[in-house]
Amino acid sequence: MKITKSYALLLLVAATLSSCSTLSITEIRLSKEDYSAVVRGSVIRGQRDLYSLAGEEGQTLGISITSPENNAVMVLYQPGASAAEKDGIVEVTGKVLPGAGETDNATTWKGPLPVSGKYLVSVSPVRGNTAYEIKIMVR
């Protein structure tokens, strides 16, 4: 089989694209008027959407997530958490806020932030795919 330059280039591009990471963390910016935000998205089964949110030690964070079928949950990670993708699966490691861990199926959380920095919000469905809305308020 004769490999043309075009075909070789196509193979190289395909290999490069398949090895690219799709990991993305979206920064949530709070309104300067009332220190709040609303984020809407959708996530498919087996995946997670990631958001970062800046907070200061002692501020009170209120966050809730709703979805049409009540199947979206969140995990809240303290500053210093890291996310990496391996074989198409996003893994997050780090310390979670009490009551908002991997097994808590949290849909709401309110409390004082223990440290200053960028918090990580991980959203995933508990079954099937889901659309969701996150409401955030910091005081």
Summary of the structure (lengths in Angstrom):
residues: 139
radius of gyration: 18.5
end to end distance: 66.8
largest distance: 67.1
contacts: 373
relative contact order: 0.31
helix: 11%
strand: 47%
